[in-house]
Amino acid sequence: MGAVIRVARSRLQESVHEADVAVVSAEGDLVASAGDPDRMLFARSSMKPLQAAVSLSLMAFDHTDEQLALMCASHSSEPVHLAVVRSLLARAGLSEDDLQCPPQRPWDDTTLAADPTMRRINSDCSGKHAGMLAASAAQGWPLDTYREPGHPVQQAVLEAVLSATGLGQVHVGVDGCGVPVHGMPLRRMALIYARLARPERLGDLEPFGRRAVGAMRAHPYLVAGRGRVGTLLMQAAPHLVAKGGAEALMSVSVPDHGWGMAVKVRDGGFRAVGPAVVAVLGGLSLLDPSQRLALEEVARPPVLGGGRRVGELIAEVSLERP
């Protein structure tokens, strides 16, 4: 049985989500699981810390932790996020016109109300794209084709993915922002985060993976934003590194234990991710009472009726341990 996330309204169960969970060590051993730890998925934005480590390894200039956190981010396009992306582009001698992520309006409601203009920099992936562009510029590689699978920066990412997962090949597709996305079993996604928890297992990328994780822990707000699950998790439990991905994926690195965790909601319903992740963390005794209290709204998000709470989402996770 996988994780089950029940949606109750006015004491009636209205919907049910199911999720698969894999928790592994940096050696690739399965620590715990629920459902199918070998379910295939695309890594989506959970791959960003590793992609950022690759871009960082190719850059010709130093950068701030804020800039590196944005390279790892799926940001909400709040002013603080856009300012850091612009600073990274400027440092590399680039501009917003060089970005090839699709134009979007701001994700954040407050920012959207102030300026609903569609811009490429508003894309939640603009930090990742800026990093890939900066790496390409530093290496003298073409800028107009940086999204293509055959481009050297994408080949370097693919090499890092194969190394971190221990796989001989992965399924390469196209992510929502246009760059290659990598398909793999859930437990291999968890392995990437276990190796981010133990960066020495990343080989030549060790110093860059270590910096990426450190930047995310230092600046969790830049990694997502206002009210976002990944930011709330890292703010409440600073010993964790969390990064979400589209289609209801959340990956978590646990440096204290050298573990990586990946949770995937089968139907892609992201509202179920927070409850599932907090339930797994609790089941592994990775949250203390104060952290669990701080994450109560993530663990049991409200179902509203007429503007007030009339129900909630509740996760039930039964972890199997080898």
N, C-alpha and C positions, 0 to 999 in steps of 0.2 A: 504493500500500500504506500502511495506517495503522501505528500503533505496535502491536507484538505483545508481550504479556506472557505468558510461559510459566511454568507451575507444574510443578515437577519434584519428585517424591518418590522417594527411593531410586533415582535415576538414570533414572526413567521419567517421561516427560512425561504428566502426569495431566489437565491442563486448559490452556486457552488463552483469554486475554482479548484483545480488540482495542480500540484507542482512536483517536480523532481529535484532531488538534492544530492550533491556529492561533496564530501569533505575528504581531502587527501593530504598526505604529508609531502614534503619537498622531494622525497624519494619516489613518490608516485603510489604509495600504499594507501588503500582506502581506509580512512579513519571511521567514517560513518556515512550512511546514505539513507534516502527514502525514495521510494518509487524506483525509477530506472536511472542509475548513474551513468549509463552508456547511451542515453537518449541523444540523438544528433541535434545540433543547434548551430546557428551562426553566432560568432562571438560579439558581433555588433560593437557598441561603444565600450563594452567591458575590455576590449583589446587596447584601449587608448593608452594606459600606462606603459605597455610594452612598445607600442608605436612611438610614444614620446621618447622612450629610452633610446630607440633606434635613431630618431631625428636628432636627439641630443648628441649622440655619439658621432654624428656627421657634421655638426656645426663648427664654425670657425670663430665663434665669439662666446664670451661668458654671458650669462643671463641670470635673472633673478629667480628665486623660488616661486614668486607669483607668476612669472611667465611660464615656468615649467608646469605649475599646477593647472594653468589654462590649457596647455598642450594636452593634459590628461583629462580635460573637462568635457562634460556635456552641459554647458552653461545655459542659464536662463536669459541671457542677453540683457542683463541689468547693466547700468552705466559702469559699475566697477569691473564687470567682466570685459566689456568692450574696450575700456581704457587700457587694460593689460594686453589684449590682443593687438591693439594698435601700437603699443609700445614694442611688442615683439616684432611686428612687421617693420616698424621704423628702424629698429636696431639692425635688421637684416637688409636694409635699403629697399624694402618692398612697400607696397601700398594695398589698400583694400581691393583695388582693381585686379590684383594678381590672384585673389581668392577665387576658387571655382566651386565652392559649395553652393547649393541652391539658395537663392534669396528667400528670406523668411521675415515675418513680423516677430517682434520680441515675444518670447515665451512668457515672461513675467507680466502679470496683469497690470501692475502699477506702471511698469515701463511702457507697456503697450498703450495704456491710456494717455501717456504723455507724448508718445511718438509712434504711431502705427506703421511707419514707413517700412516697406520690405527692402532689406539689404542683405548682402551675402554675409557680412560680419555678424548679423543677428543669428545665423545658423548656430545651433548648439555645438557644431563641430568646427567652428571657425578657428579655434585655438589649435586643434590638431592639424588643420590645413596650413595654418601659419607656420607651424613647426616643420611640416614637410617641405614647404616652400623655402624656409630659411636653410634647411639642410641641403636642398637642391642647389640653392644659390651659392652656398659655401663650397660645394663640390664642383660647381660649373656645369651642372646638369640642366637640361631644358626645364623651363618653368611652365610652359604651356601644356605639357603632357604629364605632369607629376601625378595625376590620378590613375594613369594607365597601368595595368598589371605588369607590363614589361619595363616600366621606368625603373631606373636603378634604385630609387628610394623605396619603391614598393617591393622590389626584389630583396632589398635588405630587410624589410619588414617580414617578408615571407620566410627568409632564412632564420630570423629570430623566432618566429612562431614555431617552425619545425623543431628548432633546437629546444625551446622551452617546453613544448608538449611531448617531445620524444617520438613524434610521428614521422613517418617517411613521406607522407603527403597529406594535404588537407583539401577540402572542397573550397575552391575560390569562386566567390560570387561578387556582386556589386552591392555595396552598402547604400543606405539612403542618401548619403552625402556624396556618393559617386566614386569613392576609393574602393579598392578591393576589400572584401570581407571574407573571413575564414571560417569554414564549417568543420566541426569536430565533435567528439563525444563530450558530454557534460563533465565527466571526471577529468578530461584533459584541459577544459577551461579552468577547473579548480586547480589543476597542477600549475598552470601559469601563475596563479595567485599564491600558491605555496612557494613557488620559486621567487616571486617578488618578496615574500616574507623572508626568504633565505637567498639574498641576491648573489651570493657566491656560487649558486647553482645556475646562474645565467651566463657563465663563461665570460667572454670579453665585454659583455654588457653590464657586468656587475656594478661598476661605479655609477653608471647611468640609471640602472634600475633602482639602485639605492637612493639616488637623488630624487627620482620620480616619486617613490614612496614617501620620502621625507617631505617633499613639497606638498603632497596631498594631505599628509597629516598636519602640516603647519598651516595650511590654507584650505580647510574643508569647504568654506563658503564659495571659493572660486571654482571648486570642482563641480558644483551643481548650482545651488542658490537658494533663494527664499522658499522655505517649506518643502524642499526636495528631500527625498528619502536618504540618498547617499550623504548629503550634507548633515542631516539630522543624526544619522548613525555615527558619523565621525566626530561630531560635536559632543554627543552624549558619551561616546565610548572611544576616547582618543587613542586607545591601543589598537584599534582596527583601521583598516583601509578599505573603503567600499566604493565600488563603481558600477553603476547601472548600465544597462544596454536596452535597446529597443526590443519589442516583443516580450517584455516582462522577464528580463534576465538581471540578476544581481550577483556580482562576484565580490568576495570579501577575502582580504589577506589578514592573517592573524600572526604577526611577527613574534609574539611571545611564545607561541607553540610551533612555529614553522609550518602552519597549516594554510591551505587555501580552500575556499568554499564557493560553490556555485549553486544558485537556486534559479530554476526556470519554471515559470507558470505556463502550463501547457497551452492554454487558450490565448496567451499574449496579453491577458488583462493585468495591467501594471498595478491596479489598485490592490491586488492580492500580494504583491511582492513584499511590502513592508511587514505585514503580519507574519508571512512565512519566514522571512529572514530573522526577525526577532525571536520567533518560536524556536528556530534552529539554534541560534546563539544561546538562548536560555537552556535548551536541552543539552548543550555542550558545556554548560556552566561558564560561559564566556562573558557574562554580564553580572555585575554586582547589583544589589538591591537598588542603589541610587540610580544606576544606569537604566535598570528596567523601568523605574518610575519615570525617568526623563523620556523614555521611549514609549510611554503608554499610548500616546496618540498615533504613533507609528504601528504599534502592535495591535491596536484595536481602533482603527480609524472610524469616525462616526458615519452613520447613514442618516441623512437629514430629511426632515419633513416639515415644510413650512418654516424653514430656517432654524429649526431646533433638532437636537439629537433624538432620533426615534429608533435607532438600531446601531449596529456596528458590524465590522468584519472580525471574525475570530478564526485563528489558525489552529489546526490540530496536526501535530507532526510526531510520528513514531519513528525514531531513528534506529536503524539497524547497525550494529557494530560487528565487524569481523571477529 
